[in-house]
């Protein structure tokens, strides 16, 4: 059934991820520069990176790309650092939970992908 195929996770080659990370990294630097020079943002570059990567990772999630969960784990870990530094401890705790959930989801999708 074609609908069942759309519900199964898929995976992208590492070379594509390298390209994506480089492109998103460049975009993050550009936004970080703007935020750093034209706002009073405390973590202009980190905040820009988490936002840029989260937007693209949401697309990956919608397409059921397995590696989206790895991106979320990194995004969440960086967010935890930002929130601790800003003394937003409950929000940091929430992002710890998100990190755990992303890890569990990664394992589930990886198992589902292996079953084919």
DAMO-V221987 format. One record per residue. N is the residue number from 1. RES is the residue in one letter. PHI is phi as a letter, one per 20 degrees, with the letter a starting at -180 (NA if undefined). OMEGA is omega in whole degrees, 0 to 359 (none if undefined). Layout:
((N/RES/PHI/OMEGA) (N/RES/PHI/OMEGA))
This chain:
((1/X/NA/183) (2/X/f/179) (3/X/f/178) (4/X/f/178) (5/X/f/181) (6/X/f/181) (7/X/e/181) (8/X/e/176) (9/X/f/173) (10/X/c/184) (11/X/c/176) (12/X/d/178) (13/X/f/180) (14/X/g/180) (15/X/f/177) (16/X/f/179) (17/X/f/178) (18/X/f/179) (19/X/f/180) (20/X/f/181) (21/X/f/179) (22/X/f/180) (23/X/f/180) (24/X/f/176) (25/X/f/178) (26/X/f/178) (27/X/f/179) (28/X/f/178) (29/X/f/180) (30/X/f/178) (31/X/f/177) (32/X/f/178) (33/X/f/179) (34/X/f/180) (35/X/f/183) (36/X/f/185) (37/X/e/185) (38/X/c/176) (39/X/c/177) (40/X/d/182) (41/X/f/180) (42/X/f/183) (43/X/c/189) (44/X/g/185) (45/X/f/179) (46/X/f/180) (47/X/f/177) (48/X/f/181) (49/X/f/181) (50/X/f/180) (51/X/f/181) (52/X/f/181) (53/X/f/180) (54/X/f/178) (55/X/f/180) (56/X/f/181) (57/X/f/174) (58/X/f/174) (59/X/f/179) (60/X/f/179) (61/X/f/179) (62/X/f/179) (63/X/e/181) (64/X/l/175) (65/X/e/185) (66/X/g/188) (67/X/f/177) (68/X/g/182) (69/X/f/176) (70/X/f/176) (71/X/g/181) (72/X/f/179) (73/X/f/179) (74/X/f/179) (75/X/g/181) (76/X/f/180) (77/X/f/177) (78/X/f/179) (79/X/f/177) (80/X/g/178) (81/X/g/181) (82/X/g/184) (83/X/f/176) (84/X/f/180) (85/X/f/178) (86/X/e/181) (87/X/m/174) (88/X/e/190) (89/X/f/179) (90/X/f/176) (91/X/f/176) (92/X/f/177) (93/X/f/177) (94/X/g/180) (95/X/f/171) (96/X/f/177) (97/X/f/177) (98/X/g/180) (99/X/f/178) (100/X/f/179) (101/X/f/178) (102/X/f/178) (103/X/f/178) (104/X/f/179) (105/X/f/178) (106/X/g/180) (107/X/f/179) (108/X/f/180) (109/X/f/179) (110/X/f/177) (111/X/f/179) (112/X/f/179) (113/X/f/180) (114/X/f/180) (115/X/f/176) (116/X/m/none))
